[in-house]
Amino acid sequence: MLKQRLITGFVLAFLLVWSIFNLSNDYFAILTAVFVIQGAWEWARMANVSAMWQRVLVVLLVSSIILILWNSIESTPYLAEIIFSIAVVWWLLCGFWVFKNPQGIKLSSQFFLIKVLIGVVVLVPAWLALVSLHAITLNGPSYVLFILLLTAVADSGAYFSGKRWGSRKLAPRVSPGKTWEGVWGAVVLVAIYSIVGGTLLLDLEPYKLLLFIPLCLVVLSFSILGDLFESMIKRQAGIKDSGQILPGHGGVLDRIDSITAAAPVFVVGLSILEMVK
């Protein structure tokens, strides 16, 4: 199992880095859309959408929205800002849902339309955020790699510090294995990574770096929320993994859960700090 996981992880990492730096923005958008559409299929399963035609409808809806955005985002510049704002508000509401009332709203008991809309809000802004970052004239691909690595660094810091010192549960009704000690380990590692990555990968000036570090810590908190949200939905659905398409890793959503929350917040933060154009 470990060998399979390592092989899959290595292949994915190689293909991801290659595509970020070698594909045009159009082809990068297509590639990321493929992952998001697979995520939509897995989301339908996690949200207890049982009928095949309904699952297909979820996939078609997400695909259609992505296509519409792709064709209209340049002519409607404020559309992306609206979508990212909706995403940030959604994830803030998710914080209350996950930490205060994780069993209060169960997708298994909700209307089909609500399940679909949640899937759209979770997946589409993340796709748009990555594509928008990649399109930045200066250092666009580097920003994409940075945010993807940030979530990986956060996961590693949380895992190792949680395993070594973890005792206080972060959200026991959602994900009993996650601890506050793991969170603090992620904070330390992400703070170090933001300094190193911001300097070497993004070539940020010192005064911008002072603003960039707090932004990365805020993004970290949302990445944890994205992870917890998927864990909550899987727990409600009674499943361990969102899918089996990635040997040793589960489904696509299992790999991008943190990114779904982190990427839109990262783009909004960069825009507020005027670090990208």
C-alpha positions as CSV (number, residue, x, y, z in Angstrom):
1,M,0.0,0.0,0.0
2,L,2.8,2.4,0.9
3,K,4.8,1.6,-2.2
4,Q,1.7,2.2,-4.4
5,R,1.0,5.5,-2.6
6,L,4.6,6.6,-3.1
7,I,4.6,5.7,-6.8
8,T,1.3,7.5,-7.4
9,G,2.4,10.5,-5.5
10,F,5.7,10.7,-7.5
11,V,4.0,10.4,-10.8
12,L,1.4,13.0,-9.9
13,A,4.0,15.4,-8.6
14,F,6.1,15.1,-11.7
15,L,3.1,15.6,-14.1
16,L,1.8,18.5,-12.0
17,V,5.1,20.4,-12.0
18,W,5.7,19.8,-15.7
19,S,2.2,20.9,-16.6
20,I,2.4,24.1,-14.5
21,F,5.5,25.3,-16.1
22,N,5.2,23.9,-19.6
23,L,1.5,24.2,-20.6
24,S,-0.1,27.3,-21.9
25,N,-2.9,28.8,-19.7
26,D,-5.5,27.3,-22.0
27,Y,-4.2,23.8,-21.7
28,F,-3.6,24.2,-18.0
29,A,-7.2,25.3,-17.6
30,I,-8.3,22.1,-19.5
31,L,-6.1,19.9,-17.4
32,T,-7.3,21.3,-14.1
33,A,-10.9,21.2,-15.3
34,V,-10.5,17.4,-15.9
35,F,-9.6,17.0,-12.2
36,V,-12.4,19.3,-11.0
37,I,-14.9,17.4,-13.2
38,Q,-13.8,14.1,-11.7
39,G,-14.1,15.8,-8.3
40,A,-17.7,16.7,-9.2
41,W,-18.5,13.0,-9.9
42,E,-17.0,12.1,-6.5
43,W,-18.8,14.9,-4.8
44,A,-22.1,13.5,-6.1
45,R,-21.3,10.2,-4.5
46,M,-20.2,11.8,-1.2
47,A,-23.4,13.8,-1.1
48,N,-25.5,10.7,-1.4
49,V,-26.7,11.4,-4.9
50,S,-27.7,7.9,-5.8
51,A,-29.4,8.1,-9.2
52,M,-26.9,7.9,-12.1
53,W,-28.7,10.6,-14.1
54,Q,-28.4,13.0,-11.2
55,R,-24.7,12.3,-10.9
56,V,-24.3,12.9,-14.6
57,L,-26.3,16.1,-14.2
58,V,-23.9,17.4,-11.4
59,V,-20.9,16.7,-13.7
60,L,-22.6,18.4,-16.7
61,L,-23.5,21.5,-14.6
62,V,-20.0,21.9,-13.2
63,S,-18.5,21.4,-16.7
64,S,-20.9,23.9,-18.2
65,I,-20.1,26.6,-15.6
66,I,-16.4,26.1,-16.1
67,L,-16.9,26.5,-19.9
68,I,-19.0,29.6,-19.5
69,L,-16.4,31.2,-17.2
70,W,-13.6,30.3,-19.5
71,N,-15.3,32.1,-22.4
72,S,-16.5,35.1,-20.4
73,I,-14.0,35.9,-17.7
74,E,-11.8,38.2,-19.9
75,S,-14.8,40.2,-21.1
76,T,-16.3,40.4,-17.6
77,P,-13.3,41.2,-15.2
78,Y,-15.5,41.6,-12.1
79,L,-17.0,38.2,-12.5
80,A,-14.0,36.5,-10.9
81,E,-14.1,38.8,-8.0
82,I,-17.7,38.0,-7.4
83,I,-17.1,34.3,-7.5
84,F,-14.1,34.5,-5.2
85,S,-16.1,36.6,-2.7
86,I,-18.9,34.0,-2.7
87,A,-16.3,31.3,-2.1
88,V,-14.7,33.1,0.9
89,V,-18.2,33.7,2.4
90,W,-19.1,30.1,1.9
91,W,-15.9,28.8,3.6
92,L,-16.5,31.1,6.6
93,L,-20.0,29.6,6.9
94,C,-18.4,26.2,6.7
95,G,-16.3,27.0,9.7
96,F,-19.4,27.4,11.8
97,W,-20.9,24.2,10.2
98,V,-17.8,22.1,10.9
99,F,-16.8,23.3,14.4
100,K,-20.2,24.3,15.9
101,N,-22.8,22.0,14.3
102,P,-21.3,19.2,12.2
103,Q,-24.3,17.0,12.6
104,G,-26.9,19.7,12.3
105,I,-27.1,19.7,8.5
106,K,-26.8,16.4,6.7
107,L,-26.6,16.3,3.0
108,S,-28.4,13.0,2.9
109,S,-31.5,14.8,4.1
110,Q,-31.3,17.8,1.8
111,F,-32.8,18.5,-1.5
112,F,-30.9,17.5,-4.6
113,L,-30.5,21.2,-5.7
114,I,-28.7,22.1,-2.4
115,K,-26.3,19.2,-2.9
116,V,-25.5,20.4,-6.4
117,L,-25.0,24.0,-5.4
118,I,-22.6,23.1,-2.6
119,G,-20.6,21.1,-5.0
120,V,-20.4,24.0,-7.5
121,V,-19.3,26.5,-4.8
122,V,-16.6,24.1,-3.5
123,L,-15.1,23.1,-6.9
124,V,-15.6,25.9,-9.4
125,P,-13.9,28.8,-7.5
126,A,-10.9,26.6,-6.8
127,W,-10.5,25.9,-10.6
128,L,-10.9,29.6,-11.4
129,A,-8.4,30.5,-8.7
130,L,-5.7,28.2,-10.1
131,V,-6.3,29.2,-13.7
132,S,-6.3,32.9,-12.7
133,L,-3.0,32.5,-10.9
134,H,-1.4,30.6,-13.8
135,A,-2.4,33.5,-16.1
136,I,-0.5,36.1,-14.2
137,T,2.1,37.6,-16.4
138,L,4.9,37.7,-13.8
139,N,5.5,34.5,-11.9
140,G,2.0,33.0,-12.5
141,P,3.1,29.3,-12.6
142,S,5.3,29.9,-9.6
143,Y,2.3,31.2,-7.6
144,V,0.4,28.1,-8.6
145,L,3.2,25.8,-7.5
146,F,3.5,27.8,-4.3
147,I,-0.1,27.4,-3.2
148,L,-0.1,23.7,-4.0
149,L,3.1,23.1,-2.1
150,L,1.7,25.2,0.8
151,T,-1.1,22.7,1.4
152,A,1.3,19.8,1.1
153,V,3.7,21.5,3.6
154,A,0.7,22.1,6.0
155,D,-0.4,18.5,5.8
156,S,3.2,17.3,6.5
157,G,3.6,19.7,9.5
158,A,0.2,18.7,10.9
159,Y,0.8,15.0,10.5
160,F,4.3,14.8,12.1
161,S,3.7,17.2,14.9
162,G,0.2,15.7,15.6
163,K,1.7,12.2,15.6
164,R,4.5,13.2,18.0
165,W,2.7,15.6,20.4
166,G,-1.0,15.4,19.5
167,S,-3.4,15.2,22.4
168,R,-6.0,17.9,22.1
169,K,-8.6,17.1,19.5
170,L,-9.3,19.8,16.9
171,A,-12.7,18.6,15.7
172,P,-13.4,15.2,17.3
173,R,-16.9,14.9,15.8
174,V,-15.6,15.4,12.3
175,S,-12.0,14.1,12.2
176,P,-10.8,12.5,15.5
177,G,-7.3,12.1,14.2
178,K,-6.6,15.9,13.9
179,T,-5.2,17.7,16.8
180,W,-4.4,21.3,17.9
181,E,-0.8,20.3,18.2
182,G,-0.9,19.3,14.6
183,V,-2.3,22.7,13.7
184,W,0.6,24.4,15.5
185,G,3.1,22.2,13.7
186,A,1.5,23.2,10.4
187,V,1.6,26.9,11.4
188,V,5.4,26.7,12.2
189,L,6.2,24.8,9.0
190,V,4.0,27.1,6.8
191,A,5.6,30.2,8.3
192,I,9.0,28.9,7.4
193,Y,7.9,27.8,4.0
194,S,6.3,31.2,3.3
195,I,9.6,32.9,4.0
196,V,11.7,30.5,1.9
197,G,9.1,30.1,-0.9
198,G,8.3,33.8,-1.0
199,T,11.9,34.7,-1.3
200,L,13.3,32.0,-3.6
201,L,10.2,31.0,-5.6
202,L,8.3,34.3,-5.9
203,D,11.2,36.7,-5.4
204,L,9.2,38.9,-3.1
205,E,10.8,42.1,-1.7
206,P,11.3,42.2,2.1
207,Y,8.4,44.6,2.9
208,K,6.0,42.5,0.8
209,L,7.2,39.3,2.6
210,L,6.1,40.8,5.9
211,L,2.6,41.0,4.5
212,F,2.8,37.7,2.7
213,I,3.6,35.6,5.8
214,P,0.3,36.5,7.6
215,L,-1.6,35.9,4.3
216,C,-0.1,32.4,4.1
217,L,-1.2,31.6,7.7
218,V,-4.7,32.7,6.9
219,V,-4.7,30.5,3.8
220,L,-3.4,27.7,6.0
221,S,-6.5,28.0,8.3
222,F,-8.8,27.8,5.3
223,S,-6.9,24.8,3.9
224,I,-7.5,23.0,7.2
225,L,-11.1,23.9,7.0
226,G,-11.4,22.5,3.5
227,D,-9.9,19.2,4.7
228,L,-12.3,19.1,7.7
229,F,-15.3,19.8,5.5
230,E,-14.6,16.9,3.2
231,S,-14.0,14.7,6.3
232,M,-17.4,15.8,7.7
233,I,-19.2,15.0,4.4
234,K,-17.5,11.6,4.1
235,R,-18.4,10.8,7.7
236,Q,-22.0,11.7,7.0
237,A,-21.9,9.5,3.9
238,G,-20.2,6.6,5.7
239,I,-17.3,6.3,3.3
240,K,-13.5,6.4,3.9
241,D,-12.3,7.9,0.5
242,S,-14.1,10.0,-2.1
243,G,-13.1,7.6,-4.8
244,Q,-10.5,5.0,-6.0
245,I,-9.1,6.6,-9.1
246,L,-5.7,7.4,-7.6
247,P,-4.1,4.1,-6.3
248,G,-3.0,4.4,-2.7
249,H,-4.5,7.9,-2.4
250,G,-8.3,7.4,-2.9
251,G,-10.1,10.0,-5.0
252,V,-9.3,13.3,-6.5
253,L,-11.3,15.1,-3.8
254,D,-9.1,13.4,-1.2
255,R,-6.1,15.2,-2.8
256,I,-7.7,18.6,-3.5
257,D,-9.9,19.1,-0.4
258,S,-7.5,21.6,1.1
259,I,-7.0,23.4,-2.2
260,T,-10.7,23.9,-2.7
261,A,-10.7,26.3,0.2
262,A,-7.1,27.6,0.1
263,A,-6.8,28.7,-3.5
264,P,-9.7,31.2,-3.7
265,V,-8.6,32.8,-0.4
266,F,-5.0,33.0,-1.6
267,V,-6.1,34.8,-4.8
268,V,-8.3,37.2,-2.8
269,G,-5.4,37.9,-0.4
270,L,-2.9,38.6,-3.1
271,S,-5.4,41.0,-4.8
272,I,-6.0,42.9,-1.5
273,L,-2.2,43.2,-0.9
274,E,-1.7,44.2,-4.6
275,M,0.9,41.5,-5.1
276,V,-0.4,40.3,-8.5
277,K,-1.6,42.0,-11.6
